[in-house]
């Protein structure tokens, strides 16, 4: 999921809402799979990013002949075409914004800025903490080496002497 789009809400075009409304009216109060979502879409007139992705997936992989009513309640071909093109446009807009920022950073040669705005910011682990790996010496990074502070080398020498005798 694109994190820049995950909280977005999109307005559904009127022609799609009209198609869903006509399909719900033809049910005459009967229960059908997908009716609740169709009524919610009609009531709100909007769809969230995650829900739109789910609708696209269902419309793409649904058997349009066997589940014709469910397909029409989801908006049918109109919803399928609009949602794919609209969502791709939104994703392209986010990507273009990041690309533009990246190019601006490279042109401006701003020091200290990320040159790739597609990457997330993060903080490095501080090297002042002692290493958790007792066999690896980080004496060049830390003032206290775990190996030396625990007397590991002395212990090894004692074991070697015991083994020899």
N, C-alpha and C positions, 0 to 999 in steps of 0.2 A: 504494500500500500504506500502511496506517496504521502509522506508526512505533511507536506505543505497543503495537501488537499483534504486530509482526513476529516476536518471539522467543517468543511464547506457544505453549504446547502444550495441547491440549484432549483430555479423555477421551471416547472414543467410547462411546455408550450400549450396554448389553448386547444389546438387541434388534437393533441394527444389526450388532453383531459376530456374533450368532447367525445372522442372515440370510446374511452373507458366508461364515461357516463352512459353512453348509448348501450354498451354491453351490459352494464349493471341494470339498466332499466328493462332490458329484455329478459332478465332473470325473474322478474315479477316476485321478488321476495324469497325465491328459492335459495337454498344454500349451495355454494359452489366453491371449489378449491381456488383460492386466490381472491375471493370476493372481499375479505376483510382488508387486504392490502390495497385493493382497488378503491375501496371506500375511503381509506386513510389518505391515499394519494389525491383523491377528489376533494376531500375536506381541507387538506393542507395546501395543495397546489404546488408543493415542493417535494424534493427528494434529497436525502443526504448522500454524500459520496459513497459510503460503504454500501448503502442500500441500492444505489445506482449500479455499482459493480455487481451486486448479487442479481439484479434484474437482467443486466446484460448477459451474465452467465446462464441464467435460466432460459432466457429467450434464445440464446445461441444453441443450447443443447436440448431444448424441449422438442418433443415430437409434435410438430405443428398440425398434423392431421388427427392424431389420437387425442391430444390435449388441446383442441382448438379453443374451447371456452376459456381455459386457463391462460392460453396464449393471448387471447383478445382482452382478458381482464388485466393483463400486465401491460397492455398498450399495443400489442401486436407489432407489425412491421414498422409502424410509425415510431414507436418507442425504441425499437431496436436500432433503427437508423439514426435517430436523433441522439440517443444516449451514447452510441459509439463515437459519432463525430464530435459531439459536445465535450465528452470526456477526453478525447484525444486532443482537442483544442486547448482544454484547460491544462493538460499535462505538458503540451508543447509550450504554453505560456510560462509555466513554472521553469521549464528547462531553458527557455530563451532568456528569462530573467537572470538565471544563474550564469549562463554563458556570457551575457552582457557584462555582468559584474566581474567575471573572471577576466574578460578582455580589458576592462577598465583598470583592474588591478595590475595586469601585466603592462599596459601602456603607461600608466602613471608610475610604475615601479615604486609603489608605496612600501616602505620598509616596515616590517612587522606584521603586515597583512597576509592573509592566506592568499596564495596565488590561484588556488583551485576552490571556488566557492561551492562546488558539488560535495566537497568533503565536510564532515561535521567537525566542529571544534572539540577538542579534548585537552585534558591536562596530563602532563607526564607524571609518572611516579617520582616522588622526591628521592634523590640518591642519598639523603642524610639518614634514612632508616637503615638499620643493620639488615643484612641479607638473611632470609629465612632458610636458605640452603647452607647447611653447615659445612658441606664439603667444598663449597666454592668460596674462594677468598676474594673479597672486594676491597682489599686494603688500599688500593689506589683511589677508591671513592670514599671510603669511611676512615675515620681515625681509629676505630676499634675493629679489628678483624675477628670474626666469630671463631675461626680456627685457633688463632693465637690466644684469645681470651679464655677459651675452654681448655687449653693445654692439650689439644688433640695430638700434636706431634709427640709430646712427652709420653702420653698414654701408649701410642704406637710403639715407641722405642722400648717401653717396659714389656709389652707383649712379645716383641721380637726376642728380647733377652730370655724371657721365660720359655719360649719355644725352643731356643738353642740348647737349653739345659735339660 
